[in-house]
Amino acid sequence: MAADPLLALLAGALLAAALAAAAAAAPSCPHTNLTANFSADLTMLQHQLRGTVRLADDGKCALELTRFDLLAASPSARFWAADGPAMADLAAGRAFSPLPLNKTFRNASLELPFARPLPRLLALYDPDTSSDFGHVFLPNGTGPDLDTAADPAPTMFDNCIPLSETETYRLRWTLNASAGTVEIGLEAAVGSEYYMAFGWTDPKANSPAMIHADVVVAGFTEEGTPFAEDYYISDYTECTLGKEDSPVSGVCPDKAYEDGKNDSILVYGHRRDGVSFVRYVRKLDAEDAKYDVPVGATEEMAVLWSIGKLRPPDTMHPHYLPQNHGGPRDTTFGFARLNLSETVDNCLGPLDADNKEDQERIIADRKTPLVVTSAPAVRYPNPPNPDKVLYINKKEAPLLKVERGVPVKFSVQAGHDVALYITSDPIGGNATLRNKTEVIYAGGPDAHGVLATPKELVWLPDRNTPDLVYYQSLYDQKMGWKVQVVDGGLSDMYNNSVILDDQQVTLFWTLSTDYKSISIAARGEKKSGYLAIGFGSGMVNSFTYVAWVGNDGVGRVKTYWIDGKSATGIHPTSENITFVRCKSENGIITFEFTRPLNPSCTGKVECKNIIDPTTPLKVVWAMGASWSGDDLTDSNMHSVTSSRPIRVLLLRGSAEAEQDLRPVLAVHGFMMFVAWGILLPGGTMAARYLKSLKGDGWFQIHVYLQYSGISIMFLGVLFAAAELRGFFVSSVHVKFGVLALLLAVLQPLNAKFRPSKPANGEVPSRNRILWEYLHVITGRSAIIVGIVALFTGMKHLGHRYDSENVEELTWALMLWVLSVIVVVLCLEYKEVKRRISDRSARGHWVLGNTEEDDSVDLLHPDGTARNSESSAGVMEVQLEPLTR
């Protein structure tokens, strides 16, 4: 009986050997050399594809797909056999299975039989659009082995649970207990401007809380680069970097704290179909015990999560900072219990985002040409793609939105080997070469150019243009992307539009026919939480209009006066704006309003917000992550803003970059000072006080100074016209300047037609007296108006450029004018005394020759001839010496 156990063991061994021999003798699939334990994950490129491919283990010629996810594709999409992932390889491939893919698959299991040798690449492919949704390499097929150095996108995990109640935010993980690490995948159907946060709460806390939590914030930069970084929560505020007298506090990166460091390692990240996915790895027992929470592999622990908008770095904050998540609990933030060692897969099916278009958008308008160039592909939206693709306004293959009835202008600078055309074919490259039909709406072989000699192409979408067409190259396939054609919008509603600085904001406007009001619209060209435009040289000291969409989905537009760079410098105003609209489409904010050009109010700061359509309007813009109508903080400050103001010419419908024209204005002002402050007053004083000179010396000085002053004045006017790009009689300075110019020009004209002077002893004619009055009055009036124009010009310069030394220059001008007045009073006093002396002398006999100046005293109060002309009634006798 003791041998019975040995016999039993021997019998078991013989049975196992027999079974192994039977398995080895079982028939295997003749069309592949794949081993039974072959397994590979599908690479996700589009349509949220996931799944694992295995060879059927019962010897059948079939591939098994497990945990298969896919968003519904077009009816032409199929499993596809090809030699490689390149466009040419896929185009030359064949359907691997007749199974249609025009429905959504949720954690499905499929069997794909095959009756011919396995291909080197199995893809999910749509031949009508040349779209590769994803693929898997079959390196052990019957053909030569492929180079498999490129790793597939690591989108597969062992476990998955939904975090939010709406199931738009998921947690995936794979535990590697032997290595002491866990790989975590965060996945959310949110915009690219949102962050995803996940981490462990403080295990010492009585209840789960965010304070002292160790979280990883993941997301995407503005360039689309994924990141995952350790954060430590020390307070319920945005991160405040410490100073000498205050520590770091808030939701801050670990490396912002003393001795802190980033212990999470980014593995992979992408944006696909409106879904953000980031994979990173962290150690269970982190080395940073101060800011990281140690995680037990088999212990159930409290975790927290949140999603919200992300604030990009700026000069004040060098890190990406998560904004307040807002929203209700379990929707935008929440807590859960998690045991990493448990096996769980509660994520049924792919995430289906409302907006699946991740490419940047460009909205064409009537007057601004779209610059088309070519450059290497980085994130082309429809793989596979060629190495070089089309860029519009420096954006890679953007979704172009046009309006029916609005001409679209292209400036083609992509090279002579790229001919732009608008087609109904999603692939392009001349569909006739593929035996396909297409409708060409614009462009063709001649639509090519380079930077030095761009080609202008104008396309006018009409009512017969389909809602979706494509811009492509005539010579190469899949260089362009979609054109969305909609009914008319802003470009049809407004008469004028310009793109502001950095091509990130488009401004639209229409002036009312009576020039009493203006309708304005602004549209951002990138995603943001709010959009602001301001009237001024910068956001500081500007009247600003801020638009955002609140958590309730309602768009708002509010007005502010900004006099500082912090939240305390933002002051709400009560401007009279009407017909207000605000909306956000895919993160692109557009807002509209109408306001009077000249506010009908007094005593308020907004009453100074006057728009003069004849004067260039300086416009700046700013964008940020979030805005609040109340309780503004520094977190509401912009993350990106225009680098300089744009001068918008409202009447002309154009714009130009703000230039520092103070040197030109300085020349203009100096010339006007020389003319109206020195030469013209000097000429007038010469006619008044230099009559004592013999001959006509005083007259020559008077004429030379007056003509010199008028010449310099005209040169100064030319400088002003060059600065203003024309003459606009709008401001007080310009009005006084024009009046002074007219009075100055009138002087030489009436001098040309002056009546002849009376002869010696002759009474002046009536016309001569009237002319003298006119000449004197206009001359003196011109001097007064010209000096007033000098002072208003100084005020205009200060208002235009906020020059710090304008006040000092104004005081200097006042001192100069006062000095001239004092000199004139002194000379006038001497002139009165001399006149009294002359009258006294004329009552006596005069000895000697009486050669008198018969010129006219143009500034004499009674308008009569002085000396000989004014003393016609005085008898003067010359006594000759007596001879004996």
Summary of the structure (lengths in Angstrom):
residues: 884
radius of gyration: 42.4
end to end distance: 196.6
largest distance: 196.6
contacts: 2738
relative contact order: 0.06
helix: 23%
strand: 31%
